[in-house]
Amino acid sequence: MVVRMGAKEARNKFADLLGSVHYGGEVVIVERSGRPMVAVISLEMYERMIADREERFQVLDRIRGRVPELSAEEVEEDVAEAIAAARGTNAEGGP
């Protein structure tokens, strides 16, 4: 469950906030002047998010390792060809 509270209330009820996050499994969004500023999450949720992020970056690194190194000009040429093919025209813009 997500709970929203103002910064002043969070400061005044900090011990309760920690308990509701740790023991109650809540996520607390702390706002200042009605604008969300931070989210307080459990350490377990934080560690899970970091592990998921690392796993995704490892996948990207594996993919990146299989892709040949191309110059910026080669990439731009490939993109232009792909756009032309999608539009049904040649790379110079003609039909």
N, C-alpha and C positions, 0 to 999 in steps of 0.2 A: 504494500500500500504506500502511496506517495502522500506525504503531508507537507503543507506549505506553512511557513511561519516567518514573521518579520525578524530582522536581525536583533532587535531589542529583546523580543520574546525569547529568541534562541539563546541569547546571552543570559537572560534571567533564569531560564529553565535548562541550562546546559546539561546538568546531570540527568534530567529526565529525557532530554533529547538523545544523549548517548545510550541510555537504557532502551529507548524505543527502537533505536537503530540496531543495537547489538542483540538484544533479547527478543524484540518484537519483529525484527526483520523489515522494519519500515525504511523508506528512503525519505529524507527530509530535505526539501528545497528551502533555502534561506533567502529571503528577499530583503531588499533595501529600497524603500520608497516604491514598493510594488513591483520592482524589477528583480527577477531571479539572479542571484549572485553566485551561490555555490550549492552543491548537492552533498549531503552527508550520507555516506553509504557504509555498509559493514566492511570490515577488513576482508572477509571471505568474498564478498562481491567484487571488491577492488582487485584482489588477487586473481579471481576468475577472469575479470576483464583484461588484466595485464597479460595473463597466459593466452587468452584468445587473440589478443593483439599480436603477441610474439609469434604465435602459430601462423597467423595470416601473413606476417612479414616473411616468415620462413618460406611459405608457399611462393610469395612474390620473388624472393631471392632465387628459388629453384627455377622458376619460369624465366627470370632474367638471365640466369646462367645458360639456358638453352637457346636464347635469342642471340643471333649474331650481332656484332657491333656494327652500326650503320652511322654514316655521317649525317649531319642535319640535312644536307642537300638530298641524300638518298631517301630519307624519311619524307621530306617534302614532295619529292617526285612520286613516291608510292602513294601518298595521301592524295595528290592531284589525280593520279590514275584511278584510285578507288572512287573518288568523287565523280570523276567523269564516267566511270562504268555505271555507277548508281544512277546518274542522270541520263544515261544512254547517249553520251557524247564522247568524242575523243578528248585527250588531255589539252588540246589547243582551244577547245570550246565549240568546235563544229559538230554537226550531226554525224 
